[in-house]
Amino acid sequence: MSGKFDPSNAIQDFLVFGEFGDVNPSITDSSTFTFMSPDRMEELFDHEIEGCFLYSRHWNPTNKFLSDALARMENSESAQAKASGMAAISSTIVQLCDSGDEIISSRTIYGGTYALFKNFLPRFGITTRFTDLADLEKVRSLISDNTRVIYCESMSNPLLEVADIPALAALCKERGIKLVVDNTFSPMILSPIRLGADIVVHSLTKYINGTSDCVAGAVCASDEFIHKLTDINSGASMLLGAVLDSTRAASILKNLHSLHLRMRQHSENAMFLAEKLRELGLRVYYPGLPDHPQHALLTRLMNPGYGYGGMLAVDVGTLKDANQLMTRMQQEKVGYLAVSLGYFKTLFSAPGHSTSSEIPLDEREAMGLSEGLVRFSVGLDNNIDLSFERIKRCLADVGVI
């Protein structure tokens, strides 16, 4: 990593003109594309030609515009928009791994990813070893001749542990394996490729789109890897077909241009709530707090100006208290009892019984995921003081404080 990098400036400088000089690029509402000669079509089937389109499962101009903007944001050579975050993760992994290969993964990851690694991939001979990636010597001891990938989340779901991406990247380069980082929780805040990661995946559904009205994902990586994903004969993206609709790609591209403003507000509001909730004596998980185990690490790695993120978690003791609290908060219009994140309203859920429910109870307990944990995706509230007073009243109503 060299020099300063500002993801919002990279996106701001990405200008695309529509077919008639539109300030928004025209939406290519077509599944297939015409050729002026059979020879040109045959040539494209033989190898990818920049700016030449064949079929929207391969590439589509609108998806390409979004992909190029995402590559600028992540400072990668290339990118590909996908139909979901899980499509981004699964296509990346099956492109990198064959039967008999192994993955080393953080033990604290999104439940859907855990289920993919633990339950689904073994059917194809791909196995995963879950561990605490903060223990680098433990990680080193788990690497075998069959290891192809180390997988982590830049900020883990839901405990908000921060990955030491440079250290993991150095270990991967030493052993000739790939570091794949899910950056869904921290777009713009962290730039994993600049920190040494090989591949970054996103659920665009969350912060990047920001309006909870679509499902989408992305892979950001080298030109070589994206070409492998889209190869007509052997590419996981091309052959598995998890294609993002062009209309959705266009709407996400528009929303991407306000991401820097939204991330600052999400972060500012989350920091306010984290400090206030800790003052009430609650156990708060938020990397912006000085007593968070990786606070200093994140402060060192982060891009300045976007804060510490909009996600926080609070342990209220028991599942009963968590459920009562969330019910009251929805009644008091704090936000919605709902999974997902990155919406302009606050969303909250008990991850042990929702987004992390795929992880067995004993493993959740081992990683410190309490039954009483409530995960907050803090919204864009203009009056965060009012929101806190409502939360405080709800906490008192259910006897947590």
C-alpha positions as CSV (number, residue, x, y, z in Angstrom):
1,M,0.0,0.0,0.0
2,S,1.4,3.4,-1.0
3,G,0.1,6.9,-0.9
4,K,-3.3,8.1,0.3
5,F,-6.5,6.6,-1.2
6,D,-10.0,8.0,-0.9
7,P,-12.7,5.6,-2.2
8,S,-15.2,8.4,-2.6
9,N,-12.9,10.4,-4.9
10,A,-12.3,7.3,-7.0
11,I,-16.0,6.9,-7.5
12,Q,-16.6,10.6,-8.0
13,D,-14.1,10.6,-10.9
14,F,-16.0,7.7,-12.6
15,L,-18.1,9.5,-15.3
16,V,-20.2,7.4,-17.6
17,F,-22.3,9.0,-20.4
18,G,-25.6,7.5,-21.5
19,E,-26.4,6.7,-25.1
20,F,-27.8,10.2,-25.7
21,G,-25.4,12.1,-23.4
22,D,-27.5,11.1,-20.3
23,V,-25.8,11.9,-17.0
24,N,-27.0,8.4,-15.9
25,P,-25.8,5.6,-18.2
26,S,-28.5,4.1,-20.4
27,I,-29.9,0.8,-19.1
28,T,-29.2,-2.1,-21.5
29,D,-32.5,-4.0,-21.4
30,S,-31.3,-6.8,-23.5
31,S,-30.4,-10.4,-22.9
32,T,-28.5,-10.9,-26.2
33,F,-26.4,-8.8,-28.5
34,T,-26.0,-8.6,-32.3
35,F,-22.9,-9.0,-34.4
36,M,-22.0,-7.5,-37.7
37,S,-20.4,-10.8,-38.9
38,P,-20.2,-14.5,-37.9
39,D,-16.4,-14.1,-37.6
40,R,-16.7,-11.6,-34.8
41,M,-19.1,-13.8,-32.9
42,E,-16.8,-16.7,-33.2
43,E,-13.9,-14.6,-32.0
44,L,-15.8,-13.6,-28.9
45,F,-16.6,-17.2,-28.1
46,D,-12.8,-17.9,-28.3
47,H,-11.7,-15.1,-26.0
48,E,-13.2,-12.1,-24.2
49,I,-13.0,-8.8,-26.1
50,E,-13.2,-5.6,-24.1
51,G,-16.3,-3.5,-25.0
52,C,-17.9,-6.4,-27.0
53,F,-20.9,-8.1,-25.6
54,L,-22.3,-11.5,-26.3
55,Y,-25.1,-12.5,-23.8
56,S,-26.1,-10.9,-20.5
57,R,-25.1,-14.0,-18.5
58,H,-21.6,-13.2,-19.6
59,W,-21.5,-9.4,-19.5
60,N,-24.0,-6.6,-19.9
61,P,-23.0,-2.9,-20.4
62,T,-25.0,-1.7,-17.4
63,N,-23.5,-4.4,-15.1
64,K,-20.1,-3.5,-16.5
65,F,-20.6,0.2,-15.5
66,L,-21.4,-0.9,-11.9
67,S,-18.6,-3.4,-11.8
68,D,-16.1,-0.7,-13.0
69,A,-17.3,1.7,-10.3
70,L,-16.9,-1.0,-7.6
71,A,-13.4,-1.8,-8.8
72,R,-12.5,1.9,-8.4
73,M,-14.0,1.9,-4.9
74,E,-12.0,-1.1,-3.9
75,N,-8.9,-0.1,-5.8
76,S,-8.9,-3.4,-7.6
77,E,-8.1,-4.0,-11.3
78,S,-11.5,-5.3,-12.1
79,A,-14.8,-6.4,-10.6
80,Q,-18.0,-8.2,-11.4
81,A,-21.5,-7.5,-10.1
82,K,-23.5,-10.6,-9.0
83,A,-27.0,-11.6,-8.2
84,S,-26.3,-11.7,-4.4
85,G,-23.6,-11.6,-1.8
86,M,-23.7,-15.4,-1.5
87,A,-23.4,-15.7,-5.3
88,A,-20.2,-13.6,-5.0
89,I,-18.8,-15.8,-2.2
90,S,-19.8,-19.2,-3.7
91,S,-18.6,-18.4,-7.2
92,T,-15.3,-17.1,-5.9
93,I,-14.7,-20.2,-3.7
94,V,-15.5,-22.8,-6.4
95,Q,-13.3,-20.9,-8.9
96,L,-10.4,-21.1,-6.5
97,C,-11.0,-24.6,-5.0
98,D,-11.2,-28.1,-6.5
99,S,-12.2,-31.4,-4.8
100,G,-9.7,-32.2,-2.1
101,D,-8.8,-28.5,-1.4
102,E,-9.2,-26.8,2.0
103,I,-10.3,-23.4,3.2
104,I,-9.2,-21.8,6.5
105,S,-12.0,-19.5,7.7
106,S,-12.6,-17.2,10.6
107,R,-15.0,-18.8,13.0
108,T,-17.1,-15.7,13.3
109,I,-18.7,-15.2,9.9
110,Y,-22.1,-14.7,8.5
111,G,-24.3,-17.7,9.0
112,G,-25.0,-18.2,5.3
113,T,-21.3,-18.3,4.6
114,Y,-20.7,-20.7,7.5
115,A,-23.5,-23.0,6.1
116,L,-21.9,-22.9,2.7
117,F,-18.5,-23.9,4.0
118,K,-19.6,-26.4,6.7
119,N,-22.6,-28.1,5.1
120,F,-22.6,-27.6,1.3
121,L,-19.0,-27.5,0.0
122,P,-18.0,-30.9,1.6
123,R,-20.5,-32.5,-0.9
124,F,-17.9,-31.5,-3.5
125,G,-14.9,-32.5,-1.6
126,I,-14.0,-29.0,-0.3
127,T,-13.5,-28.8,3.4
128,T,-13.1,-25.8,5.8
129,R,-11.2,-25.4,9.1
130,F,-12.7,-22.7,11.3
131,T,-10.4,-20.9,13.7
132,D,-9.7,-17.6,15.4
133,L,-7.8,-15.7,12.7
134,A,-6.3,-13.3,15.3
135,D,-4.1,-16.2,16.4
136,L,-1.7,-16.2,13.5
137,E,0.4,-19.1,14.8
138,K,-2.7,-21.2,15.0
139,V,-3.6,-20.2,11.5
140,R,-0.1,-21.1,10.3
141,S,-0.3,-24.5,11.9
142,L,-3.6,-25.3,10.1
143,I,-2.2,-24.6,6.6
144,S,-1.6,-27.7,4.7
145,D,-0.6,-28.6,1.1
146,N,-4.3,-28.6,0.3
147,T,-5.0,-25.1,1.6
148,R,-6.1,-22.8,-1.2
149,V,-7.9,-19.9,0.6
150,I,-7.9,-18.0,3.9
151,Y,-11.3,-16.4,4.3
152,C,-12.4,-13.6,6.6
153,E,-14.7,-10.7,7.1
154,S,-13.0,-7.3,7.5
155,M,-15.5,-6.7,10.4
156,S,-17.0,-10.0,11.5
157,N,-20.7,-10.7,11.7
158,P,-22.0,-10.2,14.4
159,L,-19.2,-9.7,17.0
160,L,-17.4,-7.0,15.0
161,E,-14.0,-8.5,15.3
162,V,-11.5,-6.7,13.0
163,A,-9.3,-8.8,10.8
164,D,-5.6,-8.1,10.6
165,I,-5.6,-8.1,6.8
166,P,-1.9,-7.1,6.3
167,A,-0.7,-9.9,8.6
168,L,-3.1,-12.5,7.0
169,A,-2.0,-11.3,3.5
170,A,1.7,-11.7,4.4
171,L,1.0,-15.3,5.5
172,C,-1.0,-16.1,2.4
173,K,1.8,-14.7,0.1
174,E,4.4,-16.7,2.1
175,R,2.4,-19.9,1.5
176,G,1.1,-19.2,-2.0
177,I,-2.6,-19.1,-1.1
178,K,-5.4,-16.6,-1.7
179,L,-6.8,-14.2,0.9
180,V,-10.5,-13.6,0.3
181,V,-12.1,-10.8,2.4
182,D,-15.8,-10.0,2.8
183,N,-16.0,-6.2,3.1
184,T,-19.8,-5.9,3.4
185,F,-19.7,-4.3,6.9
186,S,-17.1,-1.7,6.0
187,P,-17.2,-0.3,2.5
188,M,-15.0,2.8,2.1
189,I,-13.9,2.4,5.7
190,L,-11.4,-0.4,4.8
191,S,-9.7,-1.1,1.4
192,P,-8.6,-4.8,1.8
193,I,-6.9,-5.0,-1.6
194,R,-4.7,-2.1,-0.7
195,L,-4.0,-3.9,2.6
196,G,-2.9,-7.1,0.7
197,A,-6.0,-9.1,0.1
198,D,-6.3,-10.9,-3.2
199,I,-10.1,-10.8,-3.6
200,V,-12.9,-8.7,-2.0
201,V,-16.5,-9.8,-1.9
202,H,-19.5,-7.7,-1.0
203,S,-23.2,-8.1,-0.5
204,L,-24.3,-5.0,-2.4
205,T,-27.7,-5.5,-0.7
206,K,-26.5,-3.8,2.4
207,Y,-24.6,-0.5,2.7
208,I,-23.6,0.0,-1.0
209,N,-27.2,0.0,-2.2
210,G,-28.5,1.3,1.1
211,T,-32.3,1.1,0.5
212,S,-33.2,-2.5,1.2
213,D,-35.0,-2.9,-2.1
214,C,-32.8,-5.4,-3.9
215,V,-30.4,-8.4,-3.5
216,A,-27.0,-8.1,-5.2
217,G,-23.3,-8.9,-4.7
218,A,-19.9,-8.2,-6.2
219,V,-16.4,-9.7,-6.6
220,C,-13.5,-7.3,-6.8
221,A,-10.1,-8.7,-7.8
222,S,-7.4,-8.8,-10.5
223,D,-8.2,-8.8,-14.2
224,E,-7.0,-12.3,-14.4
225,F,-9.4,-13.6,-11.7
226,I,-12.4,-11.8,-13.1
227,H,-11.6,-13.2,-16.5
228,K,-11.5,-16.7,-15.0
229,L,-14.9,-16.1,-13.4
230,T,-16.4,-15.1,-16.7
231,D,-14.7,-17.6,-19.0
232,I,-17.2,-19.1,-21.3
233,N,-15.9,-22.7,-20.9
234,S,-14.8,-22.8,-17.2
235,G,-15.9,-19.7,-15.4
236,A,-18.0,-20.1,-12.2
237,S,-19.9,-16.9,-12.8
238,M,-20.7,-17.7,-16.5
239,L,-21.6,-21.4,-15.9
240,L,-23.5,-21.0,-12.6
241,G,-25.4,-18.0,-13.9
242,A,-25.9,-15.8,-10.9
243,V,-26.5,-12.7,-13.0
244,L,-27.6,-9.3,-11.7
245,D,-30.5,-7.7,-13.6
246,S,-29.4,-4.6,-15.5
247,T,-32.2,-2.4,-14.1
248,R,-31.0,-3.2,-10.5
249,A,-27.4,-2.6,-11.5
250,A,-28.4,0.8,-12.7
251,S,-30.2,1.7,-9.5
252,I,-27.2,0.4,-7.3
253,L,-24.8,2.5,-9.4
254,K,-26.9,5.6,-8.6
255,N,-26.9,4.8,-4.9
256,L,-23.2,4.1,-4.8
257,H,-22.5,7.8,-5.4
258,S,-24.0,8.7,-2.0
259,L,-22.3,5.9,-0.1
260,H,-19.6,8.2,1.4
261,L,-22.2,10.5,2.9
262,R,-24.2,7.6,4.3
263,M,-21.3,5.8,5.8
264,R,-20.2,8.9,7.7
265,Q,-23.7,9.3,9.1
266,H,-24.1,5.7,10.0
267,S,-20.8,5.8,11.8
268,E,-21.5,9.0,13.6
269,N,-24.8,7.7,14.9
270,A,-23.4,4.3,15.8
271,M,-20.6,5.9,17.8
272,F,-23.0,8.0,19.7
273,L,-25.2,5.0,20.6
274,A,-22.2,2.9,21.5
275,E,-20.9,5.4,24.0
276,K,-24.4,6.1,25.5
277,L,-25.2,2.4,25.8
278,R,-21.9,1.7,27.5
279,E,-22.5,4.5,29.9
280,L,-25.7,2.6,30.9
281,G,-23.5,-0.3,32.0
282,L,-24.3,-2.6,29.0
283,R,-21.7,-4.7,27.3
284,V,-21.3,-3.1,23.9
285,Y,-19.4,-4.4,20.9
286,Y,-18.3,-1.5,18.7
287,P,-14.8,-1.1,17.1
288,G,-14.9,2.7,17.6
289,L,-14.8,2.3,21.4
290,P,-11.2,2.5,22.7
291,D,-11.7,-0.7,24.8
292,H,-12.6,-2.8,21.7
293,P,-9.8,-5.4,21.3
294,Q,-9.0,-4.3,17.7
295,H,-9.7,-0.6,18.1
296,A,-6.1,0.4,17.5
297,L,-5.8,-2.0,14.6
298,L,-8.8,-0.6,12.8
299,T,-7.6,2.9,13.5
300,R,-4.3,2.1,11.8
301,L,-5.9,0.3,8.8
302,M,-8.9,2.5,8.0
303,N,-9.4,5.2,5.4
304,P,-9.9,8.4,7.3
305,G,-13.2,10.3,7.2
306,Y,-15.7,7.5,7.3
307,G,-15.8,6.5,11.0
308,Y,-15.9,3.1,12.5
309,G,-19.0,1.8,10.8
310,G,-22.7,1.6,11.4
311,M,-22.9,-1.8,13.1
312,L,-22.9,-2.4,16.8
313,A,-24.0,-5.2,19.2
314,V,-25.3,-5.1,22.7
315,D,-25.5,-8.1,25.1
316,V,-28.7,-7.8,27.2
317,G,-28.2,-11.1,29.0
318,T,-30.9,-13.5,27.8
319,L,-32.8,-14.3,24.7
320,K,-36.1,-13.5,26.5
321,D,-34.8,-10.0,27.3
322,A,-33.4,-9.6,23.7
323,N,-36.8,-10.5,22.2
324,Q,-38.7,-8.2,24.5
325,L,-36.4,-5.4,23.9
326,M,-36.6,-5.7,20.1
327,T,-40.4,-5.9,20.3
328,R,-40.5,-2.7,22.3
329,M,-38.0,-0.9,20.1
330,Q,-40.2,-1.6,17.1
331,Q,-43.3,-0.4,18.9
332,E,-41.4,2.8,19.9
333,K,-40.4,3.4,16.3
334,V,-36.6,3.0,16.9
335,G,-36.5,1.0,13.8
336,Y,-37.5,-2.5,12.5
337,L,-37.1,-6.0,13.9
338,A,-35.5,-7.3,10.7
339,V,-32.4,-9.0,9.4
340,S,-29.9,-7.3,7.0
341,L,-28.2,-4.0,7.4
342,G,-27.3,-0.7,5.8
343,Y,-30.9,0.7,5.6
344,F,-31.7,4.3,6.4
345,K,-33.8,3.1,9.3
346,T,-32.2,1.2,12.2
347,L,-32.6,-2.6,11.9
348,F,-32.1,-5.0,14.9
349,S,-32.1,-8.8,15.3
350,A,-30.9,-11.5,17.7
351,P,-28.2,-13.1,15.5
352,G,-28.0,-16.3,17.4
353,H,-31.6,-17.0,16.3
354,S,-31.4,-15.3,12.8
355,T,-28.3,-14.4,10.8
356,S,-26.0,-16.8,12.8
357,S,-28.5,-19.5,13.5
358,E,-26.8,-21.8,11.0
359,I,-23.8,-22.0,13.5
360,P,-24.4,-24.7,16.1
361,L,-25.0,-23.5,19.7
362,D,-21.8,-24.9,21.1
363,E,-19.8,-23.1,18.5
364,R,-21.6,-19.9,19.1
365,E,-20.9,-20.2,22.7
366,A,-17.2,-20.9,22.0
367,M,-16.8,-17.7,20.0
368,G,-18.7,-15.6,22.6
369,L,-21.9,-15.1,20.7
370,S,-24.4,-14.8,23.6
371,E,-28.1,-15.7,23.4
372,G,-28.8,-12.2,24.6
373,L,-26.9,-10.4,21.9
374,V,-28.8,-7.8,19.9
375,R,-27.2,-6.6,16.6
376,F,-28.0,-3.1,15.5
377,S,-27.6,-1.7,12.0
378,V,-27.8,1.9,13.0
379,G,-29.7,4.1,10.6
380,L,-29.3,7.6,9.3
381,D,-31.4,9.3,12.1
382,N,-31.2,13.0,12.0
383,N,-32.0,13.2,15.7
384,I,-29.9,10.4,17.2
385,D,-30.5,11.8,20.7
386,L,-34.2,11.1,20.3
387,S,-33.5,7.6,19.1
388,F,-31.3,6.9,22.1
389,E,-33.9,8.2,24.5
390,R,-36.4,5.7,23.0
391,I,-33.9,2.9,23.2
392,K,-33.2,3.8,26.9
393,R,-36.9,3.8,27.6
394,C,-37.3,0.4,26.0
395,L,-34.3,-1.0,28.0
396,A,-36.0,0.2,31.2
397,D,-39.4,-1.2,30.2
398,V,-38.0,-4.7,29.9
399,G,-35.8,-4.4,33.0
400,V,-32.4,-4.5,31.4
401,I,-31.4,-1.2,33.0
